[in-house]
Amino acid sequence: MFRLVCLLLKPEPLILNRKPLKILTVLTIVVGFLVAATPASAQSFVDSTCYKYFKITARLKKGDTLSRSEWKTFLSDKAITDYMADQGVGEQYLESYRKNMQIVYMPKNEAVLQTRLADPNSYWLTYMINQYKINEDGMKEYLNGIDSDAKSYFNKSYQYAYSALPKMAHKRLPDLKVAIIPIHNDAHAQEGLIIYTLLCAYKNDMNRPGALGGHELHHMLRPQPTFKIEPDEESAVMAMYRVLNEGSADMVDKKYMTDTASNLLPSQKYFQEFFDEGKKILPHMDSLLQHNGKVSKSFKVRDYFKGTPYSSGHVPGTYMSYYIEKNGLKGELLKSLDDPFSFFLIYDKASKMDKEKPFRFSNAAIENIQLLKKKYIKK
């Protein structure tokens, strides 16, 4: 038996995704941790690295440099090392980050900074670090608010998570820790720990307080499937699991990440991009789901997401969950959150109901999904 924790999913660059699931010959999907109805006060919130960061930036603003040794010490915090390891970046990236911090914060580099800010696509790292600089006062106020009332912070996040969970999953995680780190722009979750970057948390909570936290908690609280996957069907099932994993959690927060969300950075307005990418790749995913047996065995999980840079399930999960919810089938989905096949079958029902005529799966693909559901889901 192997353990699959849906939280250990690797993010694509600069977006709120998770680490791709490892392909295993025999896989048993189990809940990654125990949950119980315990008070929110048992949970903890850690933001000490943010205040260390502000001390560094205060010196940089005065013209001091940031040495490699000081930077290395700062990066040694466990939450930071776990997050950056999940991002898959190495020493070269971290050294570039240090140099860019000096460009952003040191007064003598103002001319270089302004030149780079005029072309954020070419100097994304400079642009991102500058967001920390120009939002520093607001970020300090934001952190002080959470520090003074962490209970309310957790309560809001749980309420958003519960909005896309069945009643039986409305529980608390007694030992949950949330860390906010002042580097990069993403989020990562692992067993018992959610790591937000400060820029990500600040902007998202300005936009919709608690929604981002609700998304991450949804991964932790969602009922998990428990069945063994046969090798011939491994990739297809795992691809569908990814779509369920992120698609169901995206019902919590992606509807608030639209182009009209004025408090978000342009790069944080994920809904439309995920929606459009989902519509684009579904025909390809359908063509693969039409196969079974030895043919489907030759496919890798990544093959099902060919044509998009997003392979963790947001695409096409956001697109599919949008139509499920739009057509009044969210309640039906919440009864089957441990069943990746039902996510596709409920979407199929929604696609037939919707007047916009969203993508429709082929009969062959639906028949294969129904066979997989009959084989693996014993209810």
VEXDRENKOL-145299 format. One record per atom (N, C-alpha, C): residue in one letter; x negated, y negated, z. Coordinates in steps of 0.2 Angstrom, whole numbers, plus 5000, padded with zeros to 4 digits. Example, Ala and Ser with C-alpha at 12.3 -4.5 7.8 and 13.67 -1.06 7.14 Angstrom:
// VEXDRENKOL-145299
a493450285039/a493850225039/a493450165039/s493650115035/s493250055036/s493650005039/
END
This chain:
// VEXDRENKOL-145299
m499650065000/m500050005000/m499649945000/f499849894996/f499449834996/f499949774998/r499649725000/r499949665003/r499949604998/l500549584996/l500649524992/l500949464996/v500549414997/v500849355000/v500949304994/c501549284993/c501649234988/c501349174989/l501049154994/l500749094995/l500049084992/l499749144992/l499049144989/l499049144982/l499349094979/l499349084972/l498949024970/k498549024965/k498048974963/k498348924959/p498248854962/p498548804958/p498148794951/e498548774946/e498248744940/e497948674942/p497548644938/p497248584940/p497748534941/l497748494947/l498048434949/l498848444949/i499148504950/i499848514950/i499948564956/l500648554958/l500848594964/l500948664962/n500548704961/n500648774959/n500248814964/r500248884963/r499948934968/r499448974964/k499049014967/k498549054964/k498849114961/p498649134955/p498949184951/p498849254955/l499449294955/l499449354959/l498949404956/k498549444960/k498149494957/k498549554955/i498249574949/i498649634946/i498349704950/l498849734952/l498649794956/l499049854953/t498749914953/t499049974950/t499649994953/v499649994960/v500150014964/v500249954969/l500849924969/l500949864973/l501549864977/t501449854984/t502049854988/t502049774990/i502649744989/i502749674991/i503049674998/v502749645002/v502949635009/v502949565011/v503249555016/v503249485019/v502549475022/g502249415021/g501549405023/g501549385030/f502049375034/f501949355041/f502649365044/l502749365051/l503349375054/l503649305056/v504249295055/v504649235057/v505149245062/a505249195066/a505749205072/a506049135073/a506549135076/a506949075078/a506649045084/t506049005083/t505748975089/t505748905088/p505648865093/p505648795093/p505148765088/a505248705085/a504748675081/a504148655084/s504248645091/s503648615095/s503148665095/a503248725094/a502748775094/a502248765088/q502448725083/q502048715077/q501548655078/s501048655074/s500548605075/s500348565068/f500148505069/f500048465064/f499348435065/v498848445060/v498148415060/v498048375055/d497748315057/d497548265052/d496948225053/s496548265058/s495848235060/s495348215055/t495348255049/t494948235044/t495048175040/c495748155041/c495948085037/c495548025041/y495548035048/y495247975051/y494547975050/k494248035050/k493448035048/k493348005041/y493848015037/y493747995030/y493747915030/f494247885034/f494347815034/f493747785037/k493347815042/k492747795044/k492147785039/i492147845035/i491747845029/i491847785024/t492447775023/t492647725018/t492547655021/a492647645027/a492547585030/a491747565029/r491347605030/r490647595029/r490447585022/l490747625017/l490647615010/l490847545008/k491447515011/k491647455009/k491147395011/k490747415016/k490247365018/k489647365014/g489647415010/g489047425005/g488547485007/d488747515012/d488347575014/d488447635009/t487947675008/t488047735004/t488347795007/l488547845004/l488747905007/l488247965005/s487847985010/s487348035009/s487548105008/r487148145004/r487348215003/r487448255009/s487048235014/s487148275021/s487748255024/e487948195024/e488548165028/e489148195024/w489148195018/w489648225013/w489748295015/k489248335015/k489248405016/k489548425023/t489348385028/t489648395035/t490448375035/f490648325031/f491348315031/f491748365027/l491448395022/l491748445018/l491748515022/s491348525027/s491348585031/s491948605035/d492448555036/d493048565039/d493448625036/k493648675040/k493948735037/k494548725032/a494948675034/a495548665029/a495248635022/i494748595023/i494448575016/i494148625012/t493748665016/t493448725012/t493948775009/d494448785013/d494948835011/d495248805004/y495448745005/y495848704999/y495348704993/m494748684994/m494348674988/m494148744985/a494048794989/a493948864987/a494548884982/d495148864985/d495748884981/d495748844974/q495548784974/q495548744968/q495048774963/g494548814966/g494048844961/g493448794959/v493348744963/v492848694961/v492148714965/g491648694962/g490948704965/g490648644967/e489948654968/e489548604970/e489448544966/q489548554959/q489448504954/q490048454955/y490648484955/y491248444956/y491248404963/l491048434968/l491048394974/l490448344974/e489948354971/e489448304970/e489648244966/s490048264961/s490348204957/s490848164961/y491248204965/y491748174969/y491348124974/r490848134977/r490448094981/r490248034978/k489948044972/k489747984968/k490247934966/n490847964964/n491447924962/n491747884968/m491647914974/m491847884980/m491447814981/q490747824980/q490347764980/q490547714975/i490747734969/i490947684964/i491647654966/v492047684969/v492747664970/v492647614976/y492247634981/y492347594988/y491747534989/m491147544985/m490647504986/m490747434982/p490647384985/p490847314982/p490347304976/k489747324976/k489247314970/k489447354964/n489947404965/n490147444959/n490847424956/e491047364958/e491747334956/e491847334949/a491347314945/a491347304938/a491447374935/v491047424937/v491047484934/v491747514936/l492047504942/l492647534944/l493247504939/q493247444938/q493747414934/q493747434927/t493147454924/t493047474917/t493347554917/r493247584922/r493447654923/r494247654924/l494447614928/l495247614929/l495647594923/a495247564918/a495647544912/a495747604908/d495447664909/d495447724905/d495547784910/p496047794914/p496147844919/p496147914916/n496347924910/n496247994907/n495548014906/s495047974905/s494347984904/s494047984911/y494347954916/y494047944923/y494547964928/w494848024927/w495348044932/w495148044939/l494548064941/l494248074947/l494248004951/t493947954947/t493947884949/t494647854950/y495047864946/y495747844947/y496047874953/m495947944954/m496347974960/m496047944966/i495347934967/i495047914973/i495247844974/n495347804969/n495547734970/n496247734972/q496647784971/q497347784974/q497247794982/y496847824984/y496647834991/y496447764994/k496047724990/k495847654992/k496447604993/i496847604987/i497347554987/i497947564992/n498047634993/n498547654998/n498347665005/e497747645007/e497447665013/e497847645019/d498047575019/d498447555024/d499147595025/g499447605020/g500147645020/g500047715022/m499447745020/m499247805022/m499147815030/k498847765033/k498747765040/k499347755044/e499847715041/e500447705044/e500847775044/y500847805038/y501147865037/y500947925042/l500247925043/l500047975047/l500147955055/n500147895056/n500347875063/n501047895065/g501547885060/g502247905060/g502347985062/i501948025058/i501948095059/i501648115066/d501048085068/d500748095074/d501248085080/s501648035079/s502048015085/s502648055085/d502848085080/d503448125080/d503448185075/a502948225076/a502848285072/a503548335071/k503948335077/k504548375077/k504948355071/s505048285070/s505548265065/s505248285058/y504648275058/y504248295051/y504448365049/f504348415054/f504448485053/f505248495052/n505648465056/n506348475055/n506648455048/k506348395045/k506548375038/k506348435033/s505748455034/s505448505029/s505848565030/y506048595036/y506448655036/y507148645033/q507448585034/q508048575031/q508048575023/y507548555020/y507448555013/y507348625011/a506948665015/a506848735013/a507548775014/y507948765019/y508548795020/y509048785014/s508948725011/s509448715005/s509348764999/a508848804999/a508748854994/a508648924997/l508948935003/l508848995006/l509449025009/p509549085009/p510149115012/p510149105020/k510749105023/k510749095030/k510249135034/m510249205032/m509749245036/m509049225036/a508849185031/a508149165031/a508049095034/h508549065038/h508549005041/h508149015048/k507549025047/k507149035053/k506548985054/r506148995059/r505548955060/r504948995060/l504448965059/l503748995059/l503448975065/p503349015070/p503148995077/p502448975077/d501948995073/d501248985073/d501048945067/l501548915064/l501348875058/l500948815059/k500348805055/k499948745056/k500048705049/v500048645050/v500048595044/v499448555044/a499048555039/a498448515039/a498448465033/i498348405034/i498248355029/i497548335028/i497248345022/i496548325021/i496548265016/p496048225017/p496048165013/p495548165006/i495748225003/i495348234997/i495748264991/h495648244985/h496048274980/h496748254980/n497148294976/n497848274975/n498248344973/d498348384978/d498748444977/d498948474984/a499248534984/a499448564990/a499248644990/h499148674995/h498948744995/h499248775002/a499448835001/a499748865007/a499448935008/q499248955014/q499049025015/q499349045021/e499249105023/e499549135029/e499549095035/g500049065038/g500149025044/g499848955043/l499648935037/l499348865036/l499548835029/i499848775030/i499948735024/i499448675024/i499148665018/i498648615017/i498948565012/y499048505014/y499248455009/y498648405009/t498548385003/t498048325002/t498448265004/l498148215007/l498448155009/l498848115004/l498548114998/l498848074992/l499448114990/c499448174990/c500048214988/c500548214993/a500448214999/a500948215005/a501248145005/y500748095005/y501048025006/y501448005000/k501348014994/k501747994989/k502348034988/n502348104990/n502948144989/n503448124995/d503148115001/d503548095007/d503848025006/m503547985003/m503747915001/m504347924996/n504347974992/n504847984987/n505448014990/r505348074994/r505848114997/r505548145003/p505648115009/p505348145015/p505548215016/g505048255017/g505148325018/g505248375013/a505348355007/a505548395001/a504848434999/l504348404999/l503648444997/l503548495003/g503648475009/g503548525014/g504048585014/g504648565012/g505248615011/g505048665005/h504748645000/h504548684995/h504048734997/e503548715001/e503048765004/e503348805009/l503748785013/l504048825018/l504548885015/h504848865009/h505248905005/h504848975004/h504248965001/h503849015000/h503749065006/m503649035012/m503549075018/m504149105020/l504749075019/l505349105022/l505749145018/r505649145011/r506049175006/r505949255007/p506549295007/p506549365008/p506149395002/q505749445004/q505249474999/q505449544997/p505349554991/p505449624988/p504949674991/t505149734992/t504749784994/t504849854990/f504449854985/f504449914981/f503849924977/k503649984975/k503050004972/k503149994964/i502749964961/i502749954954/i502350004950/e502650034945/e502350084941/e501850054936/p501250074935/p500750044931/p500950014924/d501450054921/d501650034914/d502049974915/e502349954920/e502849904921/e502549844925/e501949854927/e501649804932/e501649734930/s501349724924/s501249654921/s501949624920/a502449654918/a503149624917/a503449604923/v503349654928/v503749644935/v503349584938/m502649584938/m502349524941/m502449464938/a502549464931/a502649394928/a503349374930/m503849414931/m504549394933/m504449374940/y504049404944/y504049384951/y503749314952/r503249294948/r502949234948/r503549184947/v503949194942/v504449144940/v504949144945/l505149194948/l505649194954/l505249154960/n504649164961/n504349134967/n504349064966/e504149034961/e504148964960/e504748934958/g505148964954/g505748944951/g506248934957/s506348974961/s506748974967/s506548914972/a505848914973/a505648854977/a505748784974/d505648784967/d505748724964/d506448694964/m506948734966/m507548704968/m507548654974/v507048664978/v507048624984/v506748554982/d506248544977/d505948484977/d505948454970/k505948494964/k505748474958/k506248424955/k506948424957/k507448384955/k507248314957/y506848304962/y506648234965/y506048204961/m505748254957/m505048234954/m505248214947/t505648174945/t505848154939/t505548084937/d505648064930/d505248004928/d505547944931/t506147944935/t506447894938/t506147884946/a505747934948/a505447934955/a504847884955/s505047814957/s504547764956/s504047764961/n504147804967/n503547804972/n503047864970/l503147904965/l502647954963/l502247924958/l501547944958/l501147934952/l501447964946/p501247944940/p501447974934/p501248054934/s500748064936/s500448134936/s500848184941/q501248154946/q501648184951/q502348204949/k502548174943/k503248184941/k503248244937/y503348304940/y503248364937/y503848394933/f504448364935/f505048404933/f505048404925/q505048344922/q505148354915/q504648394911/e504048384913/e503448424910/e503548504911/f503748524917/f503948594918/f504548614914/f505048574914/f505648584910/f505448594903/d505148554900/d504948554893/d504548614891/e504048624896/e503548684894/e503948744895/g504448754900/g504848814900/g505248824894/k505548774892/k505948784885/k505548814880/k504848784880/k504448804874/k504148874875/i504048904881/i503748964881/i504249024882/l504849004883/l505349064884/l505449104878/p505449084872/p505449134866/p504949184866/h504349154868/h503749204868/h503849254874/m504049234880/m504149274885/m504649324884/d505149304880/d505749354878/d505449404873/s505049384869/s504749434864/s504349494868/l504049474873/l503649524877/l504049564881/l504649534884/l505049574888/l505549624884/q505549614878/q505849664873/q505549734873/h504849734875/h504449794875/h504449834882/n504349894882/n504349934888/n503849984886/g503650024892/g503250084891/g502550064889/k502250104884/k501550094883/k501350034880/v501850004876/v501749934873/v501749884878/s502149884883/s502149834888/s501549844893/k501349904894/k500749914898/k500149874895/s500049864889/s499449834886/s499449754887/f500049734890/f500049654891/f499749644898/k499449584899/k499249554905/k499749514907/v499749494914/v500249454917/v500149384913/r499549364912/r499449294909/r499749294902/d499849354898/d500049354892/d500849324892/y501149334897/y501849314897/y501949234897/f501349204899/f501449134900/f500949104894/k500849134889/k500449114884/k500749054880/g500349004879/g500648944876/g500748884881/t500648894887/t500648844892/t500048844897/p499848794900/p499348794904/p499548814911/y500248824912/y500448834919/y500648914919/s500348944923/s500449024923/s500649044930/s500849004935/s501049024941/s501749034942/g502149014938/g502849024938/g503348964938/h503048904939/h503448844938/h503748834931/v503348864927/v503548864920/v503548944918/p504248964917/p504848924915/p505348924921/g505048934927/g505448934933/g505948874934/t505648814933/t505948754934/t506548754929/y506448764923/y506948764918/y507548814919/m507348874921/m507848924923/m508248904929/s507948884934/s508348864940/s508748804939/y508548764935/y508948704934/y509648724931/y509648774926/y510248794923/y510648834928/i510348874932/i510648914937/i511048874942/e510748814944/e511048774949/e511548734945/k511448704939/k511948664936/k512548704935/n512548764933/n513148804932/n513448844938/g513348814944/g513648844950/g513448914952/l512848934950/l512649004952/l512149004957/k511948954960/k511448944965/k511648994971/g512248994973/g512449044978/g512349114977/e512449134971/e512349204969/e511649214969/l511249164967/l510449174967/l510249184974/l510449144979/l510249154986/l510349214989/k510849254986/k510949324989/k510449374986/s510049354981/s509549394978/s508849374977/l508649334982/l507949304982/l507349354983/d507549414984/d507049464985/d507049504978/d507349484973/d507449524967/d507249484961/p506649494958/p506449454952/p506849464946/f507149524946/f507549534940/f508249494940/s508549494946/s509149454946/s509049384944/f508449354946/f508349284944/f508449274936/f508149324932/f508249324925/f508949334923/l509349384926/l509949404924/l510449344926/i510349314932/i510849254933/i510749194929/y510049184927/y509949134922/y510349154915/d510249214913/d510649234907/d511349224907/k511649234913/k512349214914/k512449134913/a512049104917/a512049024916/a511949004909/s511549034905/s511449004899/s512049014894/k512449064896/k513049084892/k513549034893/m513549004899/m514048964902/m513948884900/d513348874899/d513148804898/d513248774891/k513548714891/k513748684884/k513148654881/e512548644884/e511948624881/e511648674877/k511848734878/k511548794874/k510848794876/p510648814882/p509948824883/p509648884880/f509048904881/f508748964878/f509149024881/r509249074876/r509649134878/r509149194877/f509049234882/f508649294881/f509049344876/s508649384872/s508849434868/s509149484871/n509649524868/n509949584871/n509449634873/a508949644869/a508449694870/a508049674877/a507849614878/a507549594884/a507949604890/i508649584889/i509049584895/i509149664897/e509249704892/e509349774893/e508749804897/n508149784895/n507549804899/n507549774906/i507749714907/i507749684913/i508249724918/q508849744915/q509349774919/q509049844921/l508749874916/l508449944918/l507949944923/l507549884923/l507049874929/l507349864935/k507949824935/k508249814941/k508549874944/k508849914940/k509149974942/k508650024945/k508050024942/k507550064944/k507250044951/y507149984952/y506749954958/y507149934964/i507749904962/i508149874967/i508749924970/k508649944976/k509149994979/k509549954984/k510149934981/k510549894986/k511249924985/
END
